[in-house]
Amino acid sequence: MKKVFKNLDKPLLIVTILLFVIGLIMVFSSSNVTAYMSHSVSPYNYFIKQLAFLIVGLIISFVMIRFTTKAYGVFSWGLLLIVIASLVCLLIIGQTKNQAISWYDLGPISIQPSEFAKVITIVWLAVYYETNLKSLKSYMKSLFPLGICGIIALLIFLQPDLGTTIIYIIIVAAMFMASPIPKLIKFKTVFGLVGLAFFAGVVLFSSGKGLLLERQAERFNFKNPCSKLLSTGNQVCNGYIAINNGGLTGVGLGNSTQKYLYLPEPYTDFIFAIIIEEMGVLFGIGIILLYIFLLYRVLYIGNKSKNNRGKAMCYGVAIYIFLHIAVNLLGLFGMMPMTGVPLPFMSYGGSFTICLIAALTLVQRVCVESRFSRETDKRRKRRA
């Protein structure tokens, strides 16, 4: 275990810990009022739960780091089947929460299978394309993963969870385009899928049926949300107010006014607005710079990997984290509809926090294996 820790990427580890610590502090600051006034629980309720999620994620990380990335591939098949089964069962026996059937309610905690689907799919695709490298000239072998991922995307969309569906599809598409599949197969597949999507859209709209539910369509008010302050524009507009209140240096930790029930659940999707209100724009820019550095380290480790499996895992994790950051912040700043996507490291949430830790553990394991490999090569050269 000492050798494993020695070969971890220390800059990535430090920035990961720093972001999680900032997030934990801000979860407490943004949730204490809502916890006490709206849910009649302790002001420390969400802080304690988030801390518990981090501890569970840390335990999972200690277990994961001991296994090779090749072993992850063996586990990923079983885990993928479990995810598909859980998504199917969710639609049958799940209960509606926030107008969607996305969670298994287990008393004090809820589990969201679609979050686990993202990370498991990244591992599964990375190992599948490397294992079947010699047979990827076959359409059947090349497109088989897309069929499986298409089923998962459909099950997530039916919950309905548009934001997670979009992120999942983009992750799969990016990994497909980065895979060693022949370019001709990629071109024909993309052309065919775009044509199919266009045809399906024309049929739906010509028949008078929309692809989006009323709840999802209401979110397309992001261009001027404050004109609908008392209805669908409430969250985004109050997010603007929080950002404006913060200015450059903020009103001080714990001194937000928008968390006093103006922003519903300010500790989840809109936590960055509370961060800027309390800590200021300069602090918010600092967090974004930390995000950029973290993504750089993930891509750097992927680029240094000795095999396609490690590269694909790192690139998939980078896309996974980047999409959550981009979708959340673009929605907050009114540049696209809000889709309920959590902000990495900052937003409260058990499933996403555990999955994020697992994803970063994947990257660290790739780094460990790459450094082991380089050390082995050096020893061979010395012996020669």
C-alpha positions as a Markdown table, in Angstrom:
| # | Residue | x | y | z |
|---|---|---|---|---|
| 1 | Met | 0.0 | 0.0 | 0.0 |
| 2 | Lys | 3.0 | 2.3 | 0.7 |
| 3 | Lys | 4.1 | 1.9 | -2.9 |
| 4 | Val | 0.6 | 2.7 | -4.2 |
| 5 | Phe | 0.4 | 5.9 | -2.1 |
| 6 | Lys | 3.9 | 6.9 | -3.2 |
| 7 | Asn | 2.9 | 6.7 | -6.8 |
| 8 | Leu | -0.4 | 8.7 | -6.5 |
| 9 | Asp | -0.5 | 12.0 | -8.3 |
| 10 | Lys | 0.0 | 14.4 | -5.4 |
| 11 | Pro | -1.2 | 17.6 | -7.1 |
| 12 | Leu | -4.4 | 15.9 | -8.1 |
| 13 | Leu | -4.8 | 14.5 | -4.6 |
| 14 | Ile | -4.3 | 17.9 | -3.0 |
| 15 | Val | -6.7 | 19.8 | -5.2 |
| 16 | Thr | -9.3 | 17.0 | -4.8 |
| 17 | Ile | -9.1 | 17.3 | -1.0 |
| 18 | Leu | -9.2 | 21.1 | -1.1 |
| 19 | Leu | -12.3 | 21.2 | -3.3 |
| 20 | Phe | -14.1 | 18.6 | -1.1 |
| 21 | Val | -13.3 | 20.6 | 2.1 |
| 22 | Ile | -14.6 | 23.8 | 0.5 |
| 23 | Gly | -17.7 | 22.0 | -0.7 |
| 24 | Leu | -18.3 | 20.5 | 2.8 |
| 25 | Ile | -18.1 | 23.9 | 4.4 |
| 26 | Met | -20.4 | 25.5 | 1.8 |
| 27 | Val | -22.9 | 22.7 | 2.1 |
| 28 | Phe | -23.3 | 23.5 | 5.8 |
| 29 | Ser | -23.4 | 27.2 | 5.2 |
| 30 | Ser | -26.0 | 27.0 | 2.4 |
| 31 | Ser | -28.2 | 24.3 | 4.0 |
| 32 | Asn | -28.5 | 25.1 | 7.7 |
| 33 | Val | -31.4 | 27.6 | 7.3 |
| 34 | Thr | -33.4 | 25.3 | 4.9 |
| 35 | Ala | -32.8 | 22.3 | 7.1 |
| 36 | Tyr | -34.1 | 24.0 | 10.2 |
| 37 | Met | -36.9 | 26.1 | 8.7 |
| 38 | Ser | -38.3 | 23.9 | 5.9 |
| 39 | His | -37.5 | 20.4 | 7.1 |
| 40 | Ser | -37.5 | 20.9 | 10.9 |
| 41 | Val | -34.2 | 19.0 | 11.3 |
| 42 | Ser | -30.9 | 20.0 | 12.8 |
| 43 | Pro | -29.0 | 22.8 | 11.0 |
| 44 | Tyr | -26.1 | 20.3 | 10.8 |
| 45 | Asn | -28.3 | 17.6 | 9.1 |
| 46 | Tyr | -27.0 | 18.0 | 5.5 |
| 47 | Phe | -23.4 | 18.7 | 6.7 |
| 48 | Ile | -23.3 | 15.4 | 8.7 |
| 49 | Lys | -24.8 | 13.5 | 5.8 |
| 50 | Gln | -22.4 | 14.9 | 3.3 |
| 51 | Leu | -19.5 | 14.1 | 5.7 |
| 52 | Ala | -20.8 | 10.5 | 5.9 |
| 53 | Phe | -21.0 | 10.3 | 2.1 |
| 54 | Leu | -17.3 | 11.5 | 1.9 |
| 55 | Ile | -16.3 | 8.9 | 4.4 |
| 56 | Val | -18.1 | 6.1 | 2.5 |
| 57 | Gly | -16.5 | 7.4 | -0.7 |
| 58 | Leu | -13.1 | 7.3 | 1.0 |
| 59 | Ile | -13.6 | 3.7 | 2.1 |
| 60 | Ile | -14.6 | 2.7 | -1.4 |
| 61 | Ser | -11.5 | 4.6 | -2.8 |
| 62 | Phe | -9.2 | 2.6 | -0.5 |
| 63 | Val | -10.7 | -0.6 | -1.8 |
| 64 | Met | -10.6 | 0.4 | -5.4 |
| 65 | Ile | -7.0 | 1.6 | -5.5 |
| 66 | Arg | -5.8 | -1.9 | -4.6 |
| 67 | Phe | -7.3 | -3.4 | -7.8 |
| 68 | Thr | -5.8 | -2.9 | -11.3 |
| 69 | Thr | -7.7 | -1.2 | -14.1 |
| 70 | Lys | -7.9 | -4.5 | -15.8 |
| 71 | Ala | -9.7 | -6.0 | -12.9 |
| 72 | Tyr | -12.1 | -3.0 | -13.0 |
| 73 | Gly | -13.1 | -4.3 | -16.4 |
| 74 | Val | -14.1 | -7.7 | -15.1 |
| 75 | Phe | -16.3 | -6.1 | -12.4 |
| 76 | Ser | -17.8 | -3.5 | -14.8 |
| 77 | Trp | -19.8 | -6.2 | -16.7 |
| 78 | Gly | -21.6 | -7.3 | -13.5 |
| 79 | Leu | -22.0 | -3.7 | -12.3 |
| 80 | Leu | -23.4 | -2.7 | -15.7 |
| 81 | Leu | -26.1 | -5.4 | -15.5 |
| 82 | Ile | -26.9 | -4.4 | -12.0 |
| 83 | Val | -27.4 | -0.8 | -13.1 |
| 84 | Ile | -29.7 | -1.7 | -16.0 |
| 85 | Ala | -31.7 | -3.9 | -13.7 |
| 86 | Ser | -32.0 | -1.2 | -11.0 |
| 87 | Leu | -33.1 | 1.4 | -13.7 |
| 88 | Val | -35.8 | -1.0 | -14.9 |
| 89 | Cys | -37.0 | -1.7 | -11.4 |
| 90 | Leu | -37.0 | 2.0 | -10.5 |
| 91 | Leu | -39.5 | 2.7 | -13.3 |
| 92 | Ile | -41.7 | -0.1 | -11.9 |
| 93 | Ile | -41.6 | 0.3 | -8.2 |
| 94 | Gly | -39.9 | 3.7 | -7.7 |
| 95 | Gln | -41.7 | 6.6 | -6.1 |
| 96 | Thr | -41.9 | 10.1 | -7.6 |
| 97 | Lys | -39.6 | 12.7 | -6.0 |
| 98 | Asn | -39.2 | 16.2 | -7.4 |
| 99 | Gln | -41.5 | 15.1 | -10.3 |
| 100 | Ala | -39.1 | 12.3 | -11.3 |
| 101 | Ile | -38.6 | 8.6 | -10.5 |
| 102 | Ser | -34.8 | 8.8 | -10.2 |
| 103 | Trp | -34.1 | 7.6 | -6.6 |
| 104 | Tyr | -34.5 | 4.6 | -4.4 |
| 105 | Asp | -35.6 | 6.1 | -1.1 |
| 106 | Leu | -33.9 | 4.1 | 1.7 |
| 107 | Gly | -35.1 | 6.2 | 4.7 |
| 108 | Pro | -32.4 | 8.7 | 5.6 |
| 109 | Ile | -30.6 | 8.4 | 2.3 |
| 110 | Ser | -31.6 | 8.0 | -1.4 |
| 111 | Ile | -29.7 | 6.2 | -4.1 |
| 112 | Gln | -29.7 | 7.4 | -7.7 |
| 113 | Pro | -28.7 | 4.6 | -10.1 |
| 114 | Ser | -28.2 | 6.9 | -13.1 |
| 115 | Glu | -25.2 | 8.5 | -11.4 |
| 116 | Phe | -23.5 | 5.2 | -11.0 |
| 117 | Ala | -24.3 | 4.3 | -14.6 |
| 118 | Lys | -22.0 | 7.1 | -15.8 |
| 119 | Val | -18.8 | 6.0 | -14.1 |
| 120 | Ile | -19.5 | 2.3 | -14.6 |
| 121 | Thr | -20.1 | 2.9 | -18.4 |
| 122 | Ile | -16.7 | 4.8 | -18.6 |
| 123 | Val | -14.9 | 1.8 | -17.2 |
| 124 | Trp | -16.9 | -0.7 | -19.3 |
| 125 | Leu | -16.3 | 1.1 | -22.6 |
| 126 | Ala | -12.6 | 1.7 | -21.9 |
| 127 | Val | -12.0 | -2.0 | -21.2 |
| 128 | Tyr | -14.3 | -3.2 | -24.0 |
| 129 | Tyr | -12.6 | -1.2 | -26.8 |
| 130 | Glu | -9.2 | -2.4 | -25.6 |
| 131 | Thr | -10.2 | -6.0 | -25.2 |
| 132 | Asn | -11.8 | -6.2 | -28.7 |
| 133 | Leu | -9.2 | -4.0 | -30.4 |
| 134 | Lys | -8.5 | -6.6 | -33.2 |
| 135 | Ser | -12.2 | -7.1 | -34.0 |
| 136 | Leu | -13.4 | -3.5 | -34.1 |
| 137 | Lys | -13.5 | -3.6 | -37.9 |
| 138 | Ser | -16.7 | -5.5 | -37.5 |
| 139 | Tyr | -19.9 | -3.3 | -37.2 |
| 140 | Met | -21.4 | -5.8 | -34.7 |
| 141 | Lys | -18.4 | -5.5 | -32.3 |
| 142 | Ser | -18.0 | -1.8 | -32.8 |
| 143 | Leu | -21.7 | -0.8 | -32.3 |
| 144 | Phe | -22.6 | -3.3 | -29.6 |
| 145 | Pro | -21.7 | -1.0 | -26.8 |
| 146 | Leu | -23.8 | 1.8 | -28.3 |
| 147 | Gly | -26.8 | -0.5 | -28.2 |
| 148 | Ile | -26.3 | -1.2 | -24.5 |
| 149 | Cys | -25.7 | 2.4 | -23.7 |
| 150 | Gly | -28.7 | 3.4 | -25.7 |
| 151 | Ile | -30.9 | 1.2 | -23.5 |
| 152 | Ile | -29.5 | 2.9 | -20.4 |
| 153 | Ala | -30.0 | 6.4 | -21.8 |
| 154 | Leu | -33.6 | 5.6 | -22.7 |
| 155 | Leu | -34.2 | 4.2 | -19.1 |
| 156 | Ile | -32.8 | 7.4 | -17.7 |
| 157 | Phe | -34.8 | 9.6 | -20.0 |
| 158 | Leu | -38.1 | 7.8 | -19.0 |
| 159 | Gln | -37.6 | 8.8 | -15.4 |
| 160 | Pro | -37.6 | 11.6 | -16.7 |
| 161 | Asp | -34.1 | 13.1 | -16.2 |
| 162 | Leu | -33.2 | 15.1 | -19.2 |
| 163 | Gly | -30.0 | 16.6 | -17.7 |
| 164 | Thr | -28.5 | 13.2 | -16.8 |
| 165 | Thr | -29.6 | 11.7 | -20.1 |
| 166 | Ile | -27.8 | 14.5 | -22.1 |
| 167 | Ile | -24.6 | 14.1 | -20.0 |
| 168 | Tyr | -24.6 | 10.3 | -20.3 |
| 169 | Ile | -25.1 | 10.4 | -24.1 |
| 170 | Ile | -22.2 | 13.0 | -24.5 |
| 171 | Ile | -19.9 | 10.8 | -22.4 |
| 172 | Val | -20.7 | 7.7 | -24.5 |
| 173 | Ala | -20.4 | 9.7 | -27.8 |
| 174 | Ala | -17.0 | 11.2 | -26.8 |
| 175 | Met | -15.6 | 7.8 | -25.8 |
| 176 | Phe | -16.9 | 6.3 | -29.0 |
| 177 | Met | -15.3 | 9.0 | -31.1 |
| 178 | Ala | -12.0 | 8.6 | -29.2 |
| 179 | Ser | -12.0 | 4.8 | -29.5 |
| 180 | Pro | -9.8 | 2.9 | -32.0 |
| 181 | Ile | -12.8 | 2.1 | -34.2 |
| 182 | Pro | -12.2 | 2.7 | -38.0 |
| 183 | Lys | -13.1 | 6.2 | -39.1 |
| 184 | Leu | -15.5 | 4.9 | -41.8 |
| 185 | Ile | -17.6 | 3.1 | -39.1 |
| 186 | Lys | -17.6 | 6.2 | -36.9 |
| 187 | Phe | -18.7 | 8.4 | -39.8 |
| 188 | Lys | -21.5 | 6.1 | -40.9 |
| 189 | Thr | -22.7 | 5.7 | -37.3 |
| 190 | Val | -22.8 | 9.4 | -36.5 |
| 191 | Phe | -24.5 | 10.2 | -39.8 |
| 192 | Gly | -27.1 | 7.5 | -39.2 |
| 193 | Leu | -27.8 | 8.5 | -35.6 |
| 194 | Val | -28.1 | 12.2 | -36.5 |
| 195 | Gly | -30.5 | 11.3 | -39.4 |
| 196 | Leu | -32.6 | 9.1 | -37.1 |
| 197 | Ala | -32.8 | 11.7 | -34.4 |
| 198 | Phe | -33.9 | 14.3 | -37.0 |
| 199 | Phe | -36.5 | 12.0 | -38.5 |
| 200 | Ala | -37.9 | 11.2 | -35.0 |
| 201 | Gly | -38.1 | 14.9 | -34.1 |
| 202 | Val | -40.0 | 15.7 | -37.3 |
| 203 | Val | -42.5 | 12.9 | -36.7 |
| 204 | Leu | -43.1 | 13.9 | -33.1 |
| 205 | Phe | -43.6 | 17.6 | -33.7 |
| 206 | Ser | -45.7 | 17.1 | -36.9 |
| 207 | Ser | -48.0 | 14.8 | -34.8 |
| 208 | Gly | -48.4 | 17.6 | -32.3 |
| 209 | Lys | -46.4 | 15.7 | -29.6 |
| 210 | Gly | -43.4 | 17.3 | -27.9 |
| 211 | Leu | -40.3 | 15.3 | -26.9 |
| 212 | Leu | -40.2 | 17.2 | -23.6 |
| 213 | Leu | -42.7 | 17.1 | -20.7 |
| 214 | Glu | -44.3 | 20.3 | -19.5 |
| 215 | Arg | -42.0 | 20.4 | -16.5 |
| 216 | Gln | -38.9 | 20.1 | -18.8 |
| 217 | Ala | -40.2 | 22.6 | -21.3 |
| 218 | Glu | -40.8 | 25.2 | -18.5 |
| 219 | Arg | -37.0 | 25.3 | -18.0 |
| 220 | Phe | -36.5 | 27.0 | -21.4 |
| 221 | Asn | -37.0 | 30.4 | -19.8 |
| 222 | Phe | -33.4 | 31.1 | -19.2 |
| 223 | Lys | -33.1 | 34.1 | -21.5 |
| 224 | Asn | -35.1 | 36.4 | -19.2 |
| 225 | Pro | -35.9 | 34.4 | -16.0 |
| 226 | Cys | -36.7 | 37.5 | -13.9 |
| 227 | Ser | -39.7 | 38.3 | -16.0 |
| 228 | Lys | -41.2 | 35.1 | -14.5 |
| 229 | Leu | -39.9 | 35.6 | -11.0 |
| 230 | Leu | -43.0 | 34.3 | -9.3 |
| 231 | Ser | -43.2 | 31.2 | -11.5 |
| 232 | Thr | -40.7 | 29.3 | -13.6 |
| 233 | Gly | -37.9 | 31.9 | -13.4 |
| 234 | Asn | -37.8 | 31.9 | -9.6 |
| 235 | Gln | -34.7 | 29.9 | -9.1 |
| 236 | Val | -32.5 | 31.4 | -11.8 |
| 237 | Cys | -33.5 | 35.0 | -11.0 |
| 238 | Asn | -32.8 | 34.5 | -7.2 |
| 239 | Gly | -29.5 | 33.0 | -8.3 |
| 240 | Tyr | -28.8 | 36.3 | -10.1 |
| 241 | Ile | -29.7 | 38.3 | -6.9 |
| 242 | Ala | -27.3 | 36.1 | -4.8 |
| 243 | Ile | -24.4 | 36.7 | -7.3 |
| 244 | Asn | -25.1 | 40.4 | -7.4 |
| 245 | Asn | -25.2 | 40.6 | -3.6 |
| 246 | Gly | -21.8 | 39.0 | -3.3 |
| 247 | Gly | -19.8 | 41.4 | -5.5 |
| 248 | Leu | -16.1 | 40.9 | -5.6 |
| 249 | Thr | -15.5 | 39.9 | -2.0 |
| 250 | Gly | -18.8 | 38.6 | -0.7 |
| 251 | Val | -21.0 | 39.4 | 2.3 |
| 252 | Gly | -19.1 | 36.9 | 4.5 |
| 253 | Leu | -19.3 | 33.2 | 5.2 |
| 254 | Gly | -22.8 | 32.3 | 6.6 |
| 255 | Asn | -24.3 | 35.7 | 5.8 |
| 256 | Ser | -26.2 | 34.9 | 2.6 |
| 257 | Thr | -29.8 | 36.3 | 2.4 |
| 258 | Gln | -30.9 | 34.2 | -0.6 |
| 259 | Lys | -30.6 | 30.9 | 1.4 |
| 260 | Tyr | -33.4 | 32.1 | 3.6 |
| 261 | Leu | -35.9 | 30.2 | 1.5 |
| 262 | Tyr | -35.6 | 32.5 | -1.6 |
| 263 | Leu | -33.6 | 29.7 | -3.3 |
| 264 | Pro | -35.2 | 26.3 | -2.8 |
| 265 | Glu | -32.6 | 23.7 | -1.8 |
| 266 | Pro | -29.6 | 26.2 | -2.2 |
| 267 | Tyr | -27.2 | 23.4 | -1.2 |
| 268 | Thr | -27.7 | 21.4 | -4.4 |
| 269 | Asp | -28.0 | 22.9 | -8.0 |
| 270 | Phe | -27.6 | 26.6 | -6.9 |
| 271 | Ile | -24.8 | 26.3 | -4.4 |
| 272 | Phe | -22.4 | 28.2 | -6.5 |
| 273 | Ala | -24.7 | 31.3 | -6.3 |
| 274 | Ile | -24.5 | 31.0 | -2.5 |
| 275 | Ile | -20.7 | 30.6 | -2.7 |
| 276 | Ile | -20.4 | 33.8 | -4.7 |
| 277 | Glu | -22.9 | 35.7 | -2.4 |
| 278 | Glu | -20.9 | 34.8 | 0.7 |
| 279 | Met | -17.4 | 34.6 | -0.5 |
| 280 | Gly | -17.4 | 36.8 | -3.6 |
| 281 | Val | -16.7 | 36.6 | -7.3 |
| 282 | Leu | -12.9 | 36.4 | -6.7 |
| 283 | Phe | -13.4 | 33.2 | -4.6 |
| 284 | Gly | -15.7 | 31.8 | -7.3 |
| 285 | Ile | -13.0 | 32.4 | -9.9 |
| 286 | Gly | -10.5 | 30.6 | -7.6 |
| 287 | Ile | -12.8 | 27.6 | -7.6 |
| 288 | Ile | -13.1 | 27.6 | -11.4 |
| 289 | Leu | -9.2 | 27.8 | -11.6 |
| 290 | Leu | -9.0 | 24.8 | -9.3 |
| 291 | Tyr | -11.4 | 22.9 | -11.6 |
| 292 | Ile | -9.3 | 23.8 | -14.6 |
| 293 | Phe | -6.1 | 22.5 | -12.8 |
| 294 | Leu | -7.9 | 19.3 | -11.8 |
| 295 | Leu | -9.0 | 18.6 | -15.3 |
| 296 | Tyr | -5.5 | 19.3 | -16.6 |
| 297 | Arg | -4.1 | 16.8 | -14.2 |
| 298 | Val | -6.6 | 14.1 | -15.2 |
| 299 | Leu | -5.9 | 14.7 | -18.9 |
| 300 | Tyr | -2.1 | 14.7 | -18.2 |
| 301 | Ile | -2.3 | 11.4 | -16.4 |
| 302 | Gly | -4.4 | 10.0 | -19.3 |
| 303 | Asn | -1.8 | 11.2 | -21.8 |
| 304 | Lys | 1.0 | 9.5 | -19.8 |
| 305 | Ser | -0.8 | 6.1 | -19.6 |
| 306 | Lys | 0.9 | 3.2 | -21.2 |
| 307 | Asn | -2.3 | 1.6 | -22.6 |
| 308 | Asn | -5.5 | 2.6 | -24.3 |
| 309 | Arg | -7.5 | 1.4 | -21.4 |
| 310 | Gly | -6.0 | 3.9 | -19.0 |
| 311 | Lys | -6.2 | 6.8 | -21.5 |
| 312 | Ala | -9.8 | 6.1 | -22.2 |
| 313 | Met | -10.7 | 6.0 | -18.5 |
| 314 | Cys | -9.0 | 9.3 | -17.8 |
| 315 | Tyr | -10.5 | 11.0 | -20.8 |
| 316 | Gly | -13.9 | 9.7 | -19.9 |
| 317 | Val | -13.6 | 11.0 | -16.3 |
| 318 | Ala | -12.4 | 14.4 | -17.6 |
| 319 | Ile | -15.5 | 14.6 | -19.8 |
| 320 | Tyr | -17.7 | 13.4 | -16.9 |
| 321 | Ile | -16.4 | 16.2 | -14.5 |
| 322 | Phe | -16.3 | 18.9 | -17.2 |
| 323 | Leu | -19.9 | 18.3 | -18.3 |
| 324 | His | -21.2 | 18.6 | -14.8 |
| 325 | Ile | -19.3 | 21.8 | -14.2 |
| 326 | Ala | -20.4 | 23.3 | -17.6 |
| 327 | Val | -24.1 | 22.3 | -17.4 |
| 328 | Asn | -24.5 | 23.5 | -13.8 |
| 329 | Leu | -22.7 | 26.9 | -14.3 |
| 330 | Leu | -24.2 | 27.6 | -17.7 |
| 331 | Gly | -27.7 | 27.0 | -16.2 |
| 332 | Leu | -26.9 | 29.2 | -13.2 |
| 333 | Phe | -25.7 | 32.1 | -15.3 |
| 334 | Gly | -28.8 | 31.8 | -17.6 |
| 335 | Met | -26.9 | 30.6 | -20.7 |
| 336 | Met | -28.9 | 27.3 | -20.9 |
| 337 | Pro | -31.9 | 25.7 | -19.1 |
| 338 | Met | -31.3 | 24.4 | -15.6 |
| 339 | Thr | -31.4 | 20.6 | -15.7 |
| 340 | Gly | -30.8 | 19.7 | -12.0 |
| 341 | Val | -27.2 | 18.7 | -12.6 |
| 342 | Pro | -25.0 | 18.9 | -9.4 |
| 343 | Leu | -21.8 | 20.9 | -9.3 |
| 344 | Pro | -18.8 | 18.7 | -8.6 |
| 345 | Phe | -17.3 | 18.8 | -5.1 |
| 346 | Met | -19.8 | 21.6 | -4.0 |
| 347 | Ser | -23.3 | 20.3 | -4.3 |
| 348 | Tyr | -24.9 | 18.1 | -1.6 |
| 349 | Gly | -25.7 | 14.5 | -2.8 |
| 350 | Gly | -24.6 | 11.0 | -1.8 |
| 351 | Ser | -24.7 | 9.2 | -5.1 |
| 352 | Phe | -22.9 | 11.9 | -7.0 |
| 353 | Thr | -20.2 | 12.4 | -4.3 |
| 354 | Ile | -19.4 | 8.7 | -4.1 |
| 355 | Cys | -19.3 | 8.4 | -7.9 |
| 356 | Leu | -17.0 | 11.4 | -8.2 |
| 357 | Ile | -14.6 | 9.9 | -5.6 |
| 358 | Ala | -14.7 | 6.6 | -7.5 |
| 359 | Ala | -14.0 | 8.4 | -10.8 |
| 360 | Leu | -11.0 | 10.2 | -9.4 |
| 361 | Thr | -9.8 | 6.9 | -7.9 |
| 362 | Leu | -9.8 | 5.4 | -11.4 |
| 363 | Val | -7.5 | 8.2 | -12.5 |
| 364 | Gln | -5.2 | 7.8 | -9.6 |
| 365 | Arg | -5.0 | 4.0 | -10.3 |
| 366 | Val | -4.1 | 4.8 | -13.9 |
| 367 | Cys | -1.3 | 7.1 | -12.6 |
| 368 | Val | 0.0 | 4.4 | -10.2 |
| 369 | Glu | 0.1 | 1.8 | -13.0 |
| 370 | Ser | 1.9 | 4.1 | -15.3 |
| 371 | Arg | 4.5 | 4.9 | -12.7 |
| 372 | Phe | 4.9 | 1.3 | -11.8 |
| 373 | Ser | 5.5 | 0.6 | -15.5 |
| 374 | Arg | 8.1 | 3.3 | -15.9 |
| 375 | Glu | 9.9 | 2.1 | -12.8 |
| 376 | Thr | 9.9 | -1.5 | -14.3 |
| 377 | Asp | 11.3 | -0.2 | -17.6 |
| 378 | Lys | 14.1 | 1.7 | -15.8 |
| 379 | Arg | 15.1 | -1.4 | -13.9 |
| 380 | Arg | 15.2 | -3.5 | -17.0 |
| 381 | Lys | 17.5 | -0.9 | -18.7 |
| 382 | Arg | 19.8 | -0.9 | -15.7 |
| 383 | Arg | 20.1 | -4.7 | -15.8 |
| 384 | Ala | 20.7 | -4.6 | -19.6 |
